[in-house]
């Protein structure tokens, strides 16, 4: 089992940057791809981006527009979501999720493809 805990959320102003952390425990996530999702108030949860277990392959939703970067630190068993140029439209609860471990490099975008989920961290961007 993999337990995930997100942190780093908070209240920021438009144009600011924020880095979210997704700390894993219970098992190494070295061979697990990790995705980030977000849920805006009153909306369905949506895909933000993902990083393959290699730590070298990433894929992002179109709305990211080069503003977000996902990185993976296997030594710390942690994945990061660095967010720049935040806008009020980025206000949401952000979740990280891990796939089941695999040696196959995949970049998954659907919630159903992830086995483990964190509880989420709130990001609020004021205008």
C-alpha positions as CSV (number, residue, x, y, z in Angstrom):
1,X,0.0,0.0,0.0
2,X,1.1,3.5,-0.7
3,X,-0.1,6.4,1.4
4,X,0.1,9.9,-0.1
5,X,0.0,13.2,1.7
6,X,-0.1,16.5,-0.2
7,X,1.2,19.8,1.4
8,X,2.2,23.3,0.3
9,X,-1.2,24.7,-0.5
10,X,-2.3,28.1,0.6
11,X,-3.5,31.5,-0.3
12,X,-1.5,33.4,-2.9
13,X,-2.0,36.3,-5.2
14,X,-2.4,36.2,-9.0
15,X,1.0,35.9,-10.6
16,X,2.6,34.2,-7.7
17,X,4.2,30.8,-7.6
18,X,3.6,27.8,-5.3
19,X,5.1,24.4,-5.0
20,X,3.0,21.5,-3.8
21,X,4.6,18.3,-2.4
22,X,3.2,14.8,-2.5
23,X,5.0,12.7,0.1
24,X,4.6,8.9,-0.1
25,X,5.0,6.4,2.6
26,X,4.4,2.7,3.1
27,X,6.4,1.8,-0.1
28,X,8.9,3.4,-2.4
29,X,7.3,5.1,-5.4
30,X,10.4,4.6,-7.5
31,X,8.5,2.5,-10.0
32,X,5.2,4.4,-9.7
33,X,4.0,7.1,-12.0
34,X,2.4,9.9,-10.2
35,X,-0.3,12.3,-11.4
36,X,-1.8,15.5,-10.2
37,X,-5.4,16.4,-10.4
38,X,-7.5,19.3,-9.1
39,X,-11.1,19.9,-8.3
40,X,-12.6,23.4,-8.5
41,X,-15.7,24.3,-6.4
42,X,-18.7,22.7,-7.9
43,X,-16.8,21.0,-10.7
44,X,-15.5,17.5,-11.4
45,X,-12.0,16.6,-10.7
46,X,-9.7,17.2,-13.6
47,X,-6.3,16.0,-14.8
48,X,-3.4,18.5,-14.3
49,X,-0.3,16.5,-15.2
50,X,1.7,13.3,-14.6
51,X,5.2,12.1,-14.4
52,X,6.3,8.5,-15.3
53,X,8.2,6.4,-12.8
54,X,11.4,7.3,-14.6
55,X,11.1,10.9,-13.5
56,X,12.0,12.0,-17.0
57,X,8.7,11.7,-18.9
58,X,5.9,14.2,-18.1
59,X,2.6,15.2,-19.7
60,X,0.4,18.1,-18.9
61,X,-3.2,19.2,-19.5
62,X,-3.6,21.9,-22.1
63,X,-4.6,24.6,-19.6
64,X,-1.2,24.3,-17.9
65,X,0.4,26.2,-20.8
66,X,3.9,25.6,-19.6
67,X,3.3,27.2,-16.2
68,X,3.5,24.0,-14.1
69,X,6.3,21.5,-13.7
70,X,6.2,18.1,-12.1
71,X,9.3,16.5,-10.6
72,X,10.1,13.3,-8.7
73,X,12.6,12.8,-6.0
74,X,12.9,9.1,-5.3
75,X,15.4,9.6,-2.5
76,X,12.8,11.6,-0.6
77,X,9.9,9.5,-2.0
78,X,8.2,12.7,-2.9
79,X,6.7,14.3,-6.1
80,X,6.4,18.0,-6.6
81,X,4.1,20.2,-8.6
82,X,5.7,23.6,-9.1
83,X,3.1,26.2,-10.3
84,X,4.0,29.6,-11.7
85,X,2.0,32.5,-13.0
86,X,-1.0,31.4,-11.0
87,X,-4.4,32.9,-11.8
88,X,-7.7,32.8,-9.9
89,X,-8.8,30.0,-12.3
90,X,-6.2,27.8,-10.6
91,X,-8.1,27.9,-7.4
92,X,-8.9,24.3,-6.5
93,X,-8.1,21.4,-4.2
94,X,-5.1,19.7,-5.6
95,X,-4.6,15.9,-5.3
96,X,-1.7,13.6,-6.1
97,X,-2.3,10.0,-7.1
98,X,0.1,7.1,-7.7
99,X,-0.3,4.3,-10.2
100,X,0.5,0.7,-9.3
101,X,4.2,0.0,-9.7
102,X,5.3,-1.1,-13.1
103,X,8.5,-1.1,-15.2
104,X,6.4,0.1,-18.2
105,X,6.7,3.8,-18.9
106,X,3.2,5.3,-19.0
107,X,1.6,8.7,-18.8
108,X,-1.9,8.2,-17.5
109,X,-4.5,10.9,-17.5
110,X,-7.7,9.2,-16.1
111,X,-8.6,9.0,-12.5
112,X,-9.4,5.3,-12.8
113,X,-5.9,4.5,-13.8
114,X,-4.5,5.6,-10.4
115,X,-4.6,3.3,-7.4
116,X,-3.6,5.5,-4.5
117,X,-4.8,9.0,-3.7
118,X,-3.9,11.7,-1.2
119,X,-6.5,13.8,0.6
120,X,-5.8,17.0,-1.2
121,X,-4.5,20.4,-0.5
122,X,-6.3,23.7,-1.1
123,X,-4.8,26.3,-3.4
124,X,-6.6,29.7,-3.5
125,X,-5.4,32.4,-5.8
126,X,-6.8,35.9,-5.2
127,X,-7.0,38.5,-8.0
